[in-house]
Amino acid sequence: MSEENIDNTSIIWKQIADMWNNYFAPPSRISNEEIKNYRNWLEKANENKESKKALVLGATPEIRDILKECNYEVTIIDINTEMILAMTSLLKTKNPDEIFVKANWLDNPLADNYFDVVVGDAILPNIPLKDRTRLLLKINRLLKSDGIFITRAFYIPDKKPFRSVEEILEHFSKKEPNIQSALEMVLELHILTYDSDDHLGSFAKSKEALEDYHKRKGYEFENKNLQKIHDIVWNFWCVKFVDKVFVYEYRENEEKEYKQYFEINDIFEAKDHDYSKITPMYSLEKIQ
Ligand SMILES: C[S@@+](CC[C@H](N)C(=O)[O-])C[C@H]1O[C@@H](n2cnc3c(N)ncnc32)[C@H](O)[C@@H]1O
């Protein structure tokens, strides 16, 4: 069974770096409306400033493109060289001035009080629960006194929308088969198998739930669209990502954690995908 530790939350990315662009869709990748909102907030954070220093937690290409267009000096920090390389190949325009730091966000060589903005996407689900407060404190310290932390959260909903694998399959039998619907199905399996004691959205647990269904009802579906969605989940997500866990919190708890080190300036929920209630964006201002 997968566990909550830094290897299982962070290192697994390197195995899928080259597949990220083919299999990641909203809500696990930022949507068009969210891209626009990152741009709005980053332009605003840049007004009236001489030095414009940005740190990206991770290597998300959409965020780096915006930072370049807004003339920030960009540093990116990611634990996996494979992800840095794969994400760099997806940039709209290469930025020869970007500084790469290969390090763990929790244990990094960066200077305190240096950055005007720290930007990330779905950071905390990659961090063991016991280390989250430490990471938020580190981000606070990396920022200048008027610095802003811009991030997109990834929560677990307060109430599970489906009670069984059967209900999930019924829901997805009405969807078009594509990368997005497959990703949504695996997310629903995470939510179904989520246990608030361990806080884990685990591909291993999702796989077990599907295996249990297979034993009872088999692998074949009359609905061809459902078959295709199921097969992407079973053959990609339950294989390539099987050792990965995401650490999910409830919205109320995570907002309390933010408020220990930041004031919430603004919250944004996109309208171009169905999961924005559990993936809102935050503009957070450093508390001294
Ligand atoms: C920011 S997350 C979220 C994925 C996001 N939706 C995206 O667009 O890439 C994924 C990235 O964080 C990196 N990462 C995860 N945990 C890390 C850690 N503790 N320190 C540094 N990088 C980490 C992974 O290598 C990966 O490149």
The ligand as a Gaussian input file, in Angstrom:
#p B3LYP/6-31G(d) Opt

LIG

0 1
 C        3.532000      21.370000      -8.752000
 S        3.034000      19.729000      -8.806000
 C        1.515000      19.778000      -9.592000
 C        1.338000      19.458000     -11.018000
 C        0.802000      20.584000     -11.781000
 N       -0.589000      20.471000     -12.007000
 C        1.573000      20.854000     -13.020000
 O        1.038000      21.601000     -13.798000
 O        2.679000      20.395000     -13.194000
 C        4.102000      18.797000      -9.758000
 C        5.559000      19.168000      -9.771000
 O        6.056000      19.373000      -8.481000
 C        7.305000      18.696000      -8.324000
 N        7.440000      18.389000      -6.897000
 C        6.595000      17.655000      -6.153000
 N        6.970000      17.665000      -4.869000
 C        8.108000      18.415000      -4.778000
 C        8.960000      18.794000      -3.703000
 N        8.762000      18.397000      -2.448000
 N       10.004000      19.597000      -3.990000
 C       10.249000      20.014000      -5.256000
 N        9.470000      19.675000      -6.314000
 C        8.399000      18.886000      -6.079000
 C        7.196000      17.487000      -9.234000
 O        8.464000      16.998000      -9.625000
 C        6.397000      18.052000     -10.397000
 O        7.230000      18.615000     -11.375000

